[in-house]
Amino acid sequence: MRGAGEPPVRKLTRIVVFIVCLPLVGSILIKPDKRMWKQEEEDTSVIDYSFKIAVAEDVGVFYYRPESLTGLMMYRVIPADAIFSGSEDYIVRMDEVWDPEQEYLKALSIVCRSNIVYAWEAEQHPDVLEFGRMQFGEVGFHDIIQADAANKVLSDDSRSIRLNEIERAIDATQGAVLTRDGKVITAPFFTTTASDMLVSEPGGGVGFSLNYAYELAVEGMNFYEILKYFYDDFRVTIYE
């Protein structure tokens, strides 16, 4: 004759099994959101130690590591009248904080870095990449460094603030590039108006609009969503 109640040990065992399996069941039923790329702490990139870029200027030839040149390129292409805040200029929305300046700059850092690495791979991985191979056009990077050094004592100087914000974005996305089918892709970018005359620009592979990308960040897009707006069929990958 069976007892009316289940043995306590068996009941306790079933409860423990249910608790242990619950997270697994949840992970099966809840599909992870992979839209937002996130750099994991264990992800590292060797790209900054793989090669240098030689930039010929009027006063001589200067050599930069990829991450340093990424920041200098960003400084050159951002509209001159764009104003960046030295404080944590967050927007609070739906119980979270948002820094549109950083989301914009992180997207741009990935764009510039991708173009550098794409040119390096196209040249068969030389120890020194000639900057002219990138067809970037802009130079005067040494002037940026000199001017920044001269203005270090002025903590509220707009030039220093811009460079500091760019450096933060580079650190947050270090080694990140756009890839397709496992290969780094070129990432065209352009500007058509002054930064205070923001207008909607076409997305879908045409290129990264230096003006409208910031508007998208203000509207609430993170850096990955901004990149998705302008480019098709890509992944953000840590270059190893």
MARVOZA-579293 format. One record per residue: x, y, z of N, C-alpha, C, CB in turn; residue in one letter. Coordinates in steps of 0.02 Angstrom, whole numbers, padded with zeros to 5 digits, always signed. Glycine has a CB too. Example, Ala and Ser with C-alpha at 12.3 -4.5 7.8 and 13.67 -1.06 7.14 Angstrom:
2
+00660-00284+00390+00615-00225+00390+00660-00165+00390+00565-00224+00452A/+00642-00112+00354+00684-00053+00357+00645+00002+00394+00704-00030+00286S/
END
This chain:
240
+00043-00060+00000+00000+00000+00000+00045+00063+00000-00048+00000+00062M/+00033+00109-00048+00073+00170-00054+00052+00222-00002+00066+00199-00124R/+00099+00259+00022+00083+00313+00068+00048+00369+00033+00146+00338+00102G/+00011+00409+00071-00027+00464+00041+00019+00520+00017-00077+00491+00090A/+00076+00529+00049+00121+00585+00031+00185+00560-00001+00137+00626+00092G/+00218+00602-00040+00281+00586-00072+00337+00591-00021+00294+00633-00132E/+00386+00545-00021+00442+00549+00027+00475+00617+00024+00494+00493+00012P/+00492+00645+00083+00521+00713+00084+00586+00718+00045+00535+00733+00156P/+00627+00664+00046+00692+00668+00011+00681+00673-00064+00734+00606+00026V/+00633+00633-00091+00620+00636-00163+00591+00704-00183+00571+00581-00183R/+00547+00730-00141+00517+00796-00156+00571+00850-00156+00462+00814-00105K/+00618+00847-00107+00672+00896-00103+00717+00891-00164+00712+00886-00039L/+00730+00830-00187+00772+00820-00246+00742+00852-00307+00784+00745-00258T/+00677+00843-00317+00642+00872-00375+00645+00949-00373+00570+00849-00377R/+00639+00977-00313+00642+01050-00307+00710+01076-00327+00624+01071-00235I/+00763+01040-00303+00832+01062-00318+00844+01057-00393+00882+01019-00280V/+00822+01002-00425+00831+00993-00497+00795+01047-00535+00807+00925-00519V/+00735+01065-00513+00697+01118-00547+00732+01185-00543+00627+01123-00516F/+00760+01200-00483+00795+01264-00475+00857+01267-00518+00813+01275-00401I/+00895+01212-00522+00956+01210-00561+00942+01217-00636+00994+01146-00548V/+00887+01185-00659+00871+01184-00730+00836+01247-00753+00829+01125-00745C/+00809+01286-00707+00770+01344-00726+00809+01394-00768+00744+01379-00665L/+00872+01412-00750+00909+01458-00794+00921+01430-00863+00976+01475-00762P/+00933+01364-00868+00944+01333-00933+00882+01337-00977+00965+01260-00925L/+00825+01324-00946+00762+01329-00983+00751+01400-01007+00703+01306-00940V/+00767+01448-00962+00758+01518-00981+00802+01537-01039+00773+01562-00922G/+00865+01511-01039+00910+01528-01093+00888+01499-01159+00981+01505-01077S/+00851+01444-01157+00825+01413-01218+00765+01452-01244+00806+01341-01205I/+00723+01472-01198+00661+01506-01218+00672+01579-01236+00609+01500-01163L/+00720+01611-01203+00733+01682-01214+00791+01689-01262+00748+01720-01148I/+00779+01714-01321+00831+01721-01373+00875+01780-01356+00799+01730-01443K/+00942+01771-01352+00986+01826-01335+00985+01881-01388+01056+01801-01325P/+00991+01943-01364+00991+02000-01409+01063+02013-01432+00961+02063-01375D/+01078+01999-01495+01145+02007-01521+01153+02071-01561+01163+01948-01563K/+01103+02114-01558+01108+02175-01598+01162+02222-01571+01041+02212-01599R/+01172+02221-01506+01220+02267-01475+01286+02232-01465+01193+02292-01407M/+01337+02254-01502+01404+02226-01494+01433+02252-01430+01449+02242-01554W/+01466+02208-01392+01498+02229-01331+01568+02198-01328+01456+02209-01269K/+01617+02239-01313+01685+02214-01307+01692+02180-01239+01737+02271-01315Q/+01708+02117-01239+01718+02080-01177+01787+02096-01149+01708+02005-01188E/+01794+02090-01083+01857+02108-01052+01915+02064-01076+01851+02102-00976E/+01900+02001-01093+01953+01957-01115+01973+01968-01187+01934+01886-01104E/+01935+02006-01225+01952+02019-01295+02011+02066-01298+01891+02048-01332D/+02062+02047-01335+02120+02089-01344+02138+02092-01418+02180+02063-01303T/+02170+02146-01438+02189+02155-01507+02264+02169-01511+02149+02212-01540S/+02296+02140-01561+02368+02151-01571+02381+02202-01626+02402+02085-01587V/+02328+02231-01652+02336+02274-01711+02381+02333-01697+02268+02298-01734I/+02381+02360-01637+02421+02419-01622+02496+02404-01621+02401+02449-01556D/+02514+02340-01617+02585+02321-01615+02607+02287-01680+02598+02275-01556Y/+02562+02284-01728+02576+02247-01790+02611+02288-01843+02512+02220-01818S/+02598+02354-01844+02629+02396-01895+02624+02469-01875+02595+02385-01963F/+02660+02511-01913+02657+02584-01905+02635+02614-01971+02726+02613-01882K/+02611+02676-01967+02591+02712-02027+02637+02772-02034+02516+02734-02024I/+02670+02778-02092+02715+02834-02107+02676+02890-02141+02775+02811-02151A/+02676+02948-02109+02640+03006-02136+02691+03060-02155+02588+03032-02084V/+02695+03076-02219+02741+03127-02242+02708+03196-02237+02764+03113-02315A/+02739+03241-02199+02714+03309-02191+02768+03358-02211+02690+03322-02119E/+02751+03422-02213+02798+03472-02235+02862+03474-02193+02766+03541-02234D/+02855+03458-02129+02913+03463-02084+02949+03396-02075+02891+03490-02016V/+02927+03344-02108+02960+03280-02103+02911+03222-02106+02998+03276-02038G/+02936+03162-02095+02895+03101-02096+02885+03078-02024+02929+03045-02139V/+02822+03065-02007+02805+03045-01939+02773+02975-01941+02758+03096-01905F/+02785+02937-01888+02762+02868-01884+02712+02861-01827+02821+02819-01876Y/+02654+02832-01842+02601+02825-01793+02578+02753-01789+02542+02871-01811Y/+02559+02733-01728+02526+02669-01719+02453+02676-01741+02531+02645-01645R/+02421+02620-01760+02353+02624-01786+02303+02659-01739+02328+02555-01799P/+02307+02646-01674+02258+02678-01629+02270+02753-01625+02262+02646-01559E/+02334+02774-01624+02348+02846-01622+02324+02880-01686+02423+02858-01613S/+02337+02848-01743+02315+02879-01806+02239+02880-01812+02344+02841-01865L/+02206+02830-01783+02133+02830-01782+02106+02893-01749+02106+02767-01745T/+02135+02911-01692+02113+02971-01657+02127+03034-01696+02147+02976-01590G/+02185+03038-01729+02202+03097-01768+02157+03104-01829+02275+03094-01789L/+02141+03048-01861+02095+03049-01917+02026+03074-01895+02089+02980-01950M/+02003+03049-01838+01939+03070-01811+01938+03146-01800+01923+03033-01745M/+01992+03171-01771+01996+03243-01757+01990+03282-01822+02061+03260-01721Y/+02023+03257-01874+02023+03293-01938+01955+03294-01973+02075+03262-01984R/+01917+03239-01968+01856+03234-02008+01794+03260-01973+01845+03163-02028V/+01795+03264-01907+01737+03291-01871+01728+03364-01890+01744+03283-01793I/+01668+03385-01907+01657+03456-01925+01686+03503-01874+01582+03470-01933P/+01721+03555-01897+01758+03599-01853+01713+03635-01803+01796+03650-01894A/+01650+03647-01822+01605+03684-01777+01567+03638-01730+01557+03725-01817D/+01582+03574-01729+01550+03528-01683+01579+03540-01613+01560+03453-01705A/+01535+03547-01563+01555+03563-01495+01548+03500-01452+01514+03621-01466I/+01601+03484-01414+01598+03427-01369+01605+03451-01297+01654+03376-01386F/+01571+03416-01253+01571+03435-01182+01625+03396-01145+01502+03423-01150S/+01660+03430-01100+01710+03396-01060+01681+03359-01002+01760+03446-01036G/+01618+03374-00985+01585+03340-00929+01550+03278-00955+01536+03387-00893S/+01523+03238-00909+01484+03180-00928+01415+03203-00949+01480+03128-00869E/+01409+03218-01012+01348+03249-01039+01297+03194-01055+01365+03290-01103D/+01266+03167-01002+01220+03112-01011+01149+03136-01020+01224+03065-00951Y/+01111+03097-01057+01039+03107-01064+01005+03050-01027+01017+03110-01140I/+00960+03066-00983+00925+03014-00946+00861+02997-00982+00910+03037-00873V/+00851+02933-00996+00791+02911-01031+00776+02840-01010+00799+02916-01108R/+00715+02828-00992+00691+02761-00974+00738+02728-00924+00685+02718-01037M/+00753+02764-00869+00794+02737-00815+00865+02719-00835+00760+02677-00786D/+00891+02749-00888+00960+02737-00907+00991+02802-00929+00966+02684-00963E/+01057+02805-00926+01093+02865-00947+01122+02854-01016+01149+02883-00897V/+01127+02907-01053+01147+02903-01123+01196+02959-01138+01086+02908-01170W/+01251+02942-01169+01301+02991-01188+01307+02991-01264+01370+02976-01154D/+01267+03032-01299+01267+03031-01372+01335+03048-01402+01216+03079-01398P/+01373+03091-01369+01439+03109-01395+01483+03047-01401+01473+03161-01351E/+01483+03006-01349+01525+02946-01349+01500+02894-01398+01529+02917-01279Q/+01435+02886-01405+01409+02837-01453+01428+02857-01524+01333+02831-01447E/+01425+02922-01538+01445+02948-01603+01520+02936-01615+01429+03023-01609Y/+01561+02953-01566+01633+02946-01574+01655+02873-01577+01668+02982-01517L/+01621+02830-01541+01639+02759-01544+01625+02731-01614+01600+02718-01491K/+01569+02751-01642+01553+02729-01711+01606+02755-01759+01482+02754-01732A/+01625+02818-01752+01674+02848-01797+01743+02816-01788+01678+02923-01786L/+01760+02798-01727+01825+02766-01716+01830+02699-01751+01838+02757-01640S/+01776+02662-01752+01775+02598-01787+01780+02608-01862+01711+02558-01770I/+01748+02660-01887+01751+02676-01959+01823+02693-01979+01704+02735-01975V/+01856+02738-01942+01924+02759-01959+01973+02701-01951+01945+02818-01916C/+01967+02664-01898+02012+02607-01887+02004+02555-01942+02000+02575-01818R/+01943+02543-01963+01931+02493-02016+01966+02514-02081+01855+02486-02029S/+01965+02578-02097+01997+02601-02158+02073+02593-02154+01980+02674-02172N/+02102+02604-02095+02174+02595-02087+02192+02522-02096+02196+02621-02017I/+02156+02478-02062+02172+02407-02064+02158+02378-02133+02133+02368-02011V/+02106+02402-02166+02091+02379-02234+02149+02395-02281+02025+02411-02259Y/+02176+02456-02276+02232+02476-02318+02294+02434-02303+02248+02550-02309A/+02305+02419-02239+02362+02379-02219+02357+02308-02247+02368+02376-02142W/+02298+02279-02244+02289+02212-02271+02295+02212-02347+02221+02184-02251E/+02269+02265-02379+02274+02270-02452+02347+02275-02475+02235+02331-02478A/+02390+02302-02432+02461+02308-02448+02502+02248-02425+02490+02372-02417E/+02467+02194-02406+02500+02132-02386+02538+02138-02320+02548+02109-02440Q/+02509+02174-02272+02535+02177-02204+02607+02201-02198+02528+02110-02173H/+02623+02258-02224+02692+02284-02216+02705+02306-02145+02706+02342-02266P/+02768+02309-02125+02786+02334-02059+02771+02409-02054+02860+02321-02043D/+02779+02444-02111+02764+02515-02114+02717+02528-02173+02829+02558-02121V/+02658+02554-02158+02609+02570-02210+02617+02644-02230+02537+02556-02185L/+02623+02656-02294+02626+02725-02318+02555+02755-02315+02654+02729-02390E/+02550+02811-02279+02484+02842-02270+02451+02860-02336+02491+02904-02226F/+02492+02878-02386+02464+02897-02451+02424+02841-02484+02519+02917-02497G/+02436+02778-02464+02399+02722-02492+02326+02723-02472+02431+02657-02471R/+02310+02760-02419+02242+02762-02394+02198+02811-02432+02241+02780-02321M/+02229+02857-02470+02192+02907-02508+02146+02948-02463+02152+02874-02564Q/+02170+02962-02404+02130+03000-02356+02130+03074-02371+02156+02988-02285F/+02187+03099-02395+02190+03169-02415+02213+03215-02359+02124+03192-02440G/+02182+03209-02300+02198+03254-02245+02266+03237-02214+02144+03250-02191E/+02304+03289-02195+02366+03279-02158+02367+03330-02101+02429+03286-02204V/+02427+03353-02081+02431+03401-02027+02420+03370-01959+02381+03456-02038G/+02432+03306-01952+02422+03272-01889+02472+03296-01836+02428+03196-01898F/+02533+03310-01858+02584+03334-01811+02563+03401-01781+02652+03340-01846H/+02529+03442-01820+02505+03506-01794+02455+03497-01738+02474+03548-01851D/+02413+03445-01744+02363+03431-01692+02399+03414-01627+02317+03372-01713I/+02450+03372-01631+02486+03351-01571+02522+03410-01538+02537+03296-01588I/+02553+03452-01579+02588+03511-01552+02539+03559-01519+02627+03546-01608Q/+02483+03571-01552+02434+03618-01524+02404+03590-01459+02378+03631-01575A/+02394+03525-01457+02367+03495-01396+02416+03501-01338+02349+03422-01408D/+02480+03490-01352+02531+03496-01300+02535+03568-01274+02599+03474-01327A/+02526+03616-01318+02529+03686-01298+02469+03707-01256+02534+03731-01359A/+02413+03671-01264+02351+03691-01230+02334+03646-01171+02294+03690-01279N/+02380+03602-01150+02367+03557-01094+02350+03594-01030+02426+03512-01083K/+02377+03654-01021+02365+03692-00960+02294+03719-00958+02415+03749-00952V/+02261+03722-01015+02192+03748-01018+02144+03690-01021+02183+03795-01080L/+02120+03669-00963+02078+03609-00959+02012+03617-00995+02066+03590-00887S/+01989+03680-01004+01926+03691-01037+01935+03709-01111+01887+03746-01002D/+01996+03703-01136+02008+03719-01206+01971+03670-01250+02084+03717-01221D/+01935+03695-01300+01893+03653-01342+01933+03600-01380+01855+03695-01391S/+01995+03617-01400+02037+03570-01435+02054+03510-01390+02102+03604-01460R/+02075+03525-01328+02093+03472-01281+02033+03430-01263+02124+03501-01219S/+01975+03462-01254+01914+03425-01237+01896+03377-01293+01856+03474-01225I/+01901+03400-01355+01885+03357-01411+01932+03297-01414+01889+03397-01477R/+01996+03309-01405+02045+03254-01406+02034+03205-01349+02115+03282-01403L/+02016+03231-01290+02003+03187-01233+01942+03143-01245+01993+03228-01170N/+01889+03172-01274+01829+03133-01289+01844+03080-01342+01772+03179-01312E/+01885+03098-01391+01904+03050-01443+01944+02993-01412+01946+03085-01498I/+01989+03010-01366+02030+02958-01334+01987+02909-01294+02082+02991-01287E/+01936+02935-01260+01890+02891-01223+01856+02842-01270+01837+02933-01186R/+01834+02866-01328+01799+02823-01375+01846+02770-01404+01769+02865-01432A/+01908+02789-01417+01956+02741-01444+01970+02687-01393+02022+02777-01463I/+01979+02706-01329+01991+02657-01277+01933+02608-01270+02003+02692-01210D/+01872+02633-01278+01813+02591-01271+01804+02542-01328+01751+02634-01265A/+01834+02557-01386+01824+02514-01446+01891+02487-01472+01789+02553-01501T/+01941+02484-01429+02008+02468-01451+02010+02403-01492+02054+02461-01392Q/+02038+02408-01552+02045+02350-01595+01983+02331-01635+02065+02292-01555G/+01927+02366-01626+01865+02348-01659+01864+02373-01731+01805+02377-01621A/+01846+02328-01777+01842+02345-01848+01779+02314-01878+01906+02320-01886V/+01760+02340-01937+01704+02312-01974+01729+02255-02017+01670+02367-02017L/+01695+02199-02015+01714+02142-02056+01653+02113-02092+01747+02087-02012T/+01668+02079-02147+01616+02043-02184+01648+01979-02209+01588+02087-02244R/+01616+01924-02194+01643+01858-02213+01714+01849-02187+01642+01849-02289D/+01727+01874-02127+01792+01865-02096+01846+01912-02119+01814+01797-02106G/+01830+01960-02163+01880+02006-02189+01862+02078-02171+01888+01998-02265K/+01913+02118-02155+01901+02189-02140+01878+02225-02203+01965+02222-02112V/+01827+02267-02195+01800+02302-02253+01816+02377-02249+01723+02292-02258I/+01819+02409-02307+01827+02481-02309+01762+02514-02288+01849+02505-02379T/+01767+02572-02256+01708+02605-02228+01706+02678-02252+01708+02601-02151A/+01675+02692-02309+01672+02761-02333+01634+02807-02286+01640+02763-02403P/+01655+02870-02284+01620+02920-02243+01621+02986-02279+01651+02926-02172F/+01576+03030-02262+01570+03094-02297+01534+03145-02253+01534+03085-02364F/+01537+03208-02275+01498+03260-02243+01473+03307-02298+01541+03299-02190T/+01413+03334-02287+01384+03378-02339+01364+03446-02312+01324+03345-02369T/+01360+03453-02246+01336+03517-02219+01376+03533-02156+01261+03514-02204T/+01369+03595-02133+01398+03613-02068+01361+03575-02014+01393+03690-02056A/+01394+03566-01956+01364+03524-01904+01300+03553-01876+01414+03513-01849S/+01291+03619-01881+01229+03649-01855+01174+03650-01908+01243+03720-01831D/+01184+03616-01963+01133+03611-02016+01120+03537-02032+01155+03650-02081M/+01104+03499-01979+01096+03427-01986+01035+03411-02029+01090+03395-01918L/+01046+03369-02078+00991+03346-02120+00997+03271-02127+00990+03380-02189V/+00942+03238-02140+00943+03166-02148+00985+03146-02208+00872+03138-02154S/+01028+03096-02199+01070+03071-02252+01050+02999-02268+01145+03076-02233E/+01062+02977-02329+01045+02908-02346+01088+02858-02309+01051+02898-02421P/+01057+02802-02291+01095+02747-02260+01104+02691-02310+01059+02722-02197G/+01107+02630-02285+01109+02572-02328+01169+02566-02373+01050+02572-02370G/+01229+02576-02344+01290+02563-02382+01320+02622-02418+01276+02511-02431G/+01286+02679-02419+01312+02738-02454+01375+02764-02419+01259+02794-02458V/+01375+02763-02354+01433+02787-02317+01412+02819-02252+01473+02835-02358G/+01460+02833-02210+01448+02860-02143+01445+02936-02147+01504+02838-02094F/+01387+02965-02132+01379+03038-02133+01404+03065-02066+01305+03059-02145S/+01456+03106-02069+01486+03133-02009+01438+03178-01970+01549+03170-02025L/+01389+03206-02004+01341+03249-01972+01281+03210-01946+01317+03303-02020N/+01251+03171-01989+01189+03138-01970+01201+03083-01919+01155+03109-02032Y/+01260+03055-01917+01275+03003-01868+01267+03031-01797+01347+02976-01877A/+01287+03093-01787+01278+03123-01721+01204+03133-01705+01315+03191-01716Y/+01166+03153-01755+01094+03161-01745+01062+03095-01725+01060+03189-01809E/+01084+03041-01754+01058+02975-01737+01075+02957-01664+01086+02922-01785L/+01135+02976-01642+01155+02964-01573+01111+03003-01525+01228+02982-01563A/+01096+03065-01542+01053+03106-01500+00982+03077-01496+01050+03179-01526V/+00960+03047-01551+00894+03016-01553+00891+02951-01514+00874+03003-01624E/+00949+02925-01493+00949+02866-01450+00983+02804-01476+00881+02849-01435G/+01014+02809-01535+01049+02750-01562+01116+02742-01528+01058+02756-01638M/+01134+02679-01512+01202+02666-01489+01249+02660-01549+01204+02602-01445N/+01313+02653-01536+01361+02655-01591+01351+02599-01641+01432+02653-01564F/+01331+02540-01617+01320+02484-01663+01260+02497-01707+01310+02419-01623Y/+01207+02525-01680+01147+02541-01719+01162+02596-01770+01090+02562-01674E/+01205+02642-01752+01225+02695-01799+01261+02664-01859+01270+02748-01765I/+01307+02619-01844+01344+02586-01898+01297+02545-01942+01398+02541-01869L/+01248+02512-01911+01199+02472-01949+01158+02516-01996+01153+02434-01902K/+01147+02578-01976+01109+02624-02018+01146+02639-02083+01094+02689-01980Y/+01212+02645-02078+01250+02667-02136+01281+02611-02177+01304+02713-02114F/+01291+02553-02147+01324+02498-02182+01281+02435-02180+01393+02484-02152Y/+01287+02394-02231+01249+02332-02236+01294+02271-02223+01216+02327-02304D/+01264+02220-02193+01295+02154-02190+01366+02156-02163+01294+02122-02258D/+01375+02172-02100+01442+02175-02071+01439+02150-01999+01470+02246-02074F/+01497+02138-01972+01505+02124-01901+01557+02171-01872+01525+02049-01889R/+01551+02187-01808+01603+02223-01773+01645+02172-01736+01573+02277-01723V/+01708+02168-01754+01752+02116-01730+01815+02146-01699+01770+02067-01786T/+01840+02116-01645+01904+02135-01618+01958+02104-01662+01912+02113-01543I/+02000+02146-01692+02052+02121-01737+02106+02085-01697+02082+02178-01779Y/+02115+02021-01711+02165+01981-01675+02219+01957-01722+02132+01921-01640E/
END
